[in-house]
Amino acid sequence: MKNWRKAGIASLGAVLLAAGTGASAYAAAADYGWTGSSRLYEVRTWAGQNQWGSADGAARQATLFRPSSVALLPDGRLLVADKGNHLLRALTAEQASTYGGLALGEDESGLPVGAFHDGKLDKAFFNEPSGLAVDASGNVYLADAGNNAVRRVSPDGTVTTLAGNGLIGLADGKGADARFYAPSDVAVD
């Protein structure tokens, strides 16, 4: 199992996923993972079930829909970009709750519909939030892929759009003059 240079799948009675650079590697099979350094890790489900939904509650019973990014909040909760539900979700070891965002409704297939609106977290809309980052002051930055925008949630819970205005494009500019095509991640320095 040395010198993996790309992700691959092999079968050893169960699905095995392996990835690495050749100098180090990580592999996972069922609920266990190991690295080239001979460390063995147990992988457990912390939140969510094997079905989609947006139910809050006990972490293991809560449901998510296409979670795509995580970031640690200053209070120790784990923030999840719940892309398919167009929500931000907060997790503790015991609970999952909606941190912010609203779904506009459902489409003809019964799937949640996102929208684009700034304001307080309980009134703001996202559309496929994808990437998250939290700065030292507690501001949350997110790539709002479906809105082609980069947004910020301040510590007081106010959502503002920093760049982009919902239109697809590729253009440099300040604020609403910038154009993105489904940004997928953000980072803070």
N, C-alpha and C positions, 0 to 999 in steps of 0.2 A: 504494500500500500504506500509506496514511496513515489515521489516525483509526479504527483497529480498536478496538472497544469491547467485543467479546465474542469468545469462541473460535469459530472457524469452520473449515470445510474447503473447499478449492478444488482443482481439478485442473489441473495444468500438465504433464501427461505423467507425473506422480508425485503422491503424496499430499502436500499442503501443509497444515500446521497453523499457524494464526496466532492470537495472542491479545495483548491489550494494553488500555491505558486511553485511548488517543488521544494522550497525551503521549509515551509510549514503547510499543514493541511488540516482540514476539519471534515469530519464525516459524521453522519447521523443515521441511525437505524432504529426504527420504531420510536421508543421513548428515551434512547440513549445516544450520546455523541462522544467522540473522542478526537483528540488532536494528535499530531505527530509527536508531541512531547509525552505521549502515553497517559495523558490525563483523561479520565472518564467522567462525563457529565450526564446527569439525568435531566431530560427535557420534560416539563410538565405544562399542562394547560393551566393558565392563571385565570383567564376570563374567556367567556364565550362558549358556544356550543357548536355542534356540527350542523348548524342550520342558521340561516340569516334572519335578522330581525333587529329591532332597536330597543328591546326591553332592558330597563335598568333593574337594579336589585343586587342580590348576592352575586358576586363576581362569576362564579362557575355557572350560574343559571342565566346570567345576562346574555344578550345576543348582540352580535356585531354584524356588519355587512361590508365586506372588503376593507378591513383595517389596513392602512397603508404606511403609517409612520408612527413613531412614539417619541416622546420627549419627557424629561423629568421636570415637574413643576417645583418651585421653591419650597412648597409645603410637603414634598415627598410623594405626592400622587403622581401616577404615570398618566400622561395625556396621550390619547390615541386619536389619530385622524381616521375617523370612521367614514371612509370615502363613499361607500355605497349609500349610507344614510344621510350624507351631507351634514354630518355632525362632528363636534369634538366631544370626546368622552373622557372622563377621569376615572382612574382605577386605583383602588387600594387593594390590600391583600384580601379584604372581605367584600368590598362593594364596587359596583360599576354604576356610574351616573352620567347623565348628560351634562357636560361642562358648558356647552353653548351651541347655538344654531337651531334652526327650525327646518323641517321639511315643508315645502310648499303644498304638498299633497301627494297623490299617487298618479302614475301614468296608467294607460289602458292595460298594462301588464301587472299592475299592482305594485310597481317599484316606486320608491320615494323619488320625488322631484326636488332638485335644488333650485336656488335663486340667488340673487345678488343684492344685498342690502346691508349697509353699515348701521351701527347703533349699539345698544347694550346687548350683551350675549344672549339674553332671553328674547330679543327681538330681531337679531341679525340672522341673515341667511348666508349659507355657503353652498358651493356647487362642486362636489368632489374634492374636498380638502385632501391634499396628498402628502406634503412634506411639512415637518414641524421643527422648530428650533426655539429655545428659550434663552434669553439673555440674562446677565447678572442682575438686572433690575426686575426681572419677572415678566417682562414683555414676551408674549408668544408671537412668533412669526410663522405664517403658513403660506404655502403655495396652494392657491385655490385654483386647481387645474381647470375645472369646468367653467370658471369665470375668467380665466386667462389673466389672473391678477395675483399680486402679493399683498397679503393683508397682515394687520397687527392687532392683537388683543392686548390692551394695556392691563396693568394689575387691577384697575378699578372695573374691568369688564367691558370696556368700550372697544368695539371693533371698528377699525378704520382701514381704508384701502390705501396702501402706500404707492403702488404702481399698477398700471393697467386699468382698463375700464370695462372689461367684459368682451371687447372686440378681439378677434383673433388677428394676430399679426406678428411681425418681427421688426420692431423699431425701438431704437434708443430714445429716451426722452425722460422728462420729469413727470412724476405722478401719473395723471390720466393720459399723458402723451405717449407713455411707454406702451409697447405692445408685446404680448407673449402668445405662445401657442402651447397651451396646457402645461404650465410649469409644474414640475413634479417634486421639487425639493428646494429647501432654503437652508442657509447656515448663518450663524452669527459669529463674530470674532470676539 
